[in-house]
Amino acid sequence: MEVLRVRTGARDQLVDITDRVQQVVSQRGVKSGLCVVFVPHTTAGVTINENADPDVVTDMLTVLDKLVPWRANYRHGEGNSAAHVKASLLGSSVTVIIEEGRLQLGTWQGIYLAEFDGPRERKVYVKVQG
């Protein structure tokens, strides 16, 4: 398993980590298998979405903020309930097929760390299985 460290710069942010995950796959030398990307945090997640047009990231964050506003009638004492809800909506892991040593993502797809309680440094676990 490889641990990637990702520094975020905003409370809500999607950080494209596709190239870093592919680098782990390449270093492992696996030609055919699976790659699991897991975020061990309760206020961050991981998702796959378009990485060609940056407006998609903006739209995703805008919609999530409308669905789950930062300030609402939450009971959690730390004041970051919205971050917990958003992280649960996106999920904590994705699995990507590896063929010929490459992540089998679609033409426009990328892997994103989804930060909802930043800025901070996050860990991303990458497990490659051949």
C-alpha positions as CSV (number, residue, x, y, z in Angstrom):
1,M,0.0,0.0,0.0
2,E,1.2,3.5,-0.8
3,V,0.1,6.6,1.2
4,L,-0.3,9.8,-0.7
5,R,-0.3,13.0,1.2
6,V,-2.5,15.7,-0.3
7,R,-2.5,19.3,0.9
8,T,-5.8,21.1,0.4
9,G,-6.2,24.9,0.3
10,A,-9.9,25.5,0.9
11,R,-12.8,24.2,3.1
12,D,-14.4,22.6,0.0
13,Q,-12.2,21.5,-2.8
14,L,-11.8,18.7,-5.3
15,V,-8.1,17.8,-6.0
16,D,-7.3,15.8,-9.1
17,I,-5.0,13.0,-7.9
18,T,-5.2,10.8,-11.1
19,D,-1.6,11.2,-12.1
20,R,-0.3,10.4,-8.6
21,V,-2.4,7.3,-8.5
22,Q,-1.3,6.2,-12.0
23,Q,2.3,6.7,-10.8
24,V,1.8,4.3,-8.0
25,V,0.3,1.7,-10.4
26,S,3.3,2.2,-12.7
27,Q,5.8,1.8,-9.9
28,R,4.2,-1.4,-8.8
29,G,4.5,-2.9,-12.3
30,V,1.1,-4.5,-12.3
31,K,-0.1,-5.1,-15.8
32,S,-3.6,-6.4,-15.0
33,G,-5.5,-6.0,-11.7
34,L,-7.3,-3.5,-9.5
35,C,-6.4,-0.3,-7.8
36,V,-8.3,0.8,-4.7
37,V,-8.1,4.4,-3.6
38,F,-9.3,4.9,0.0
39,V,-9.5,8.1,2.1
40,P,-9.3,7.4,5.8
41,H,-11.1,10.5,6.9
42,T,-14.7,11.2,8.0
43,T,-14.8,14.7,6.4
44,A,-13.2,13.9,3.1
45,G,-14.0,11.5,0.3
46,V,-12.9,10.3,-3.1
47,T,-14.8,10.4,-6.4
48,I,-14.4,9.9,-10.1
49,N,-15.6,12.6,-12.4
50,E,-14.7,14.6,-15.5
51,N,-11.3,16.2,-15.4
52,A,-11.3,18.0,-18.7
53,D,-13.5,21.0,-17.9
54,P,-12.8,22.7,-14.5
55,D,-16.4,24.0,-14.5
56,V,-17.5,20.4,-13.6
57,V,-15.6,20.7,-10.3
58,T,-17.1,24.1,-9.6
59,D,-20.6,22.7,-10.4
60,M,-20.1,19.7,-8.2
61,L,-19.0,21.8,-5.2
62,T,-21.9,24.3,-5.8
63,V,-24.5,21.6,-5.9
64,L,-23.1,19.8,-2.8
65,D,-23.1,23.1,-0.9
66,K,-26.8,23.7,-1.9
67,L,-27.7,20.2,-0.9
68,V,-25.7,20.3,2.4
69,P,-25.2,23.9,3.5
70,W,-22.4,24.6,6.0
71,R,-24.8,26.2,8.5
72,A,-28.0,24.4,9.3
73,N,-29.7,23.0,12.4
74,Y,-27.0,20.3,12.9
75,R,-26.4,18.8,16.4
76,H,-22.7,17.7,16.1
77,G,-20.7,19.9,18.4
78,E,-17.6,20.4,16.3
79,G,-19.5,22.5,13.7
80,N,-18.5,20.5,10.7
81,S,-21.6,18.3,10.2
82,A,-21.9,19.4,6.6
83,A,-18.4,18.0,5.9
84,H,-19.4,14.6,7.4
85,V,-22.6,14.4,5.3
86,K,-20.9,15.4,2.0
87,A,-18.1,12.9,2.6
88,S,-20.7,10.1,3.2
89,L,-22.6,11.1,0.0
90,L,-19.4,10.8,-2.1
91,G,-18.0,7.8,-0.3
92,S,-14.5,6.9,1.0
93,S,-13.2,4.7,-1.8
94,V,-13.2,4.0,-5.5
95,T,-11.9,0.9,-7.4
96,V,-10.4,1.2,-10.9
97,I,-9.5,-1.7,-13.2
98,I,-5.9,-1.8,-14.4
99,E,-5.0,-3.2,-17.9
100,E,-1.7,-3.0,-19.7
101,G,-0.4,-1.1,-16.6
102,R,-2.8,1.8,-17.0
103,L,-5.9,2.8,-15.0
104,Q,-8.9,2.1,-17.1
105,L,-10.6,5.5,-16.7
106,G,-12.8,7.0,-19.4
107,T,-11.4,9.6,-21.7
108,W,-12.7,12.5,-19.5
109,Q,-12.5,10.8,-16.1
110,G,-10.2,11.6,-13.2
111,I,-9.8,10.6,-9.6
112,Y,-10.5,13.3,-7.1
113,L,-9.8,13.7,-3.4
114,A,-12.9,15.6,-2.1
115,E,-12.1,17.9,0.8
116,F,-15.0,19.2,2.9
117,D,-13.3,20.4,6.1
118,G,-10.1,22.1,4.9
119,P,-7.6,23.4,4.4
120,R,-5.4,20.6,5.8
121,E,-3.2,17.7,4.8
122,R,-5.0,14.5,3.9
123,K,-3.9,10.9,3.5
124,V,-5.0,8.8,0.5
125,Y,-4.3,5.1,0.6
126,V,-3.6,3.4,-2.8
127,K,-3.6,-0.4,-3.0
128,V,-2.7,-2.1,-6.2
129,Q,-3.5,-5.8,-6.6
130,G,-2.3,-7.8,-9.6
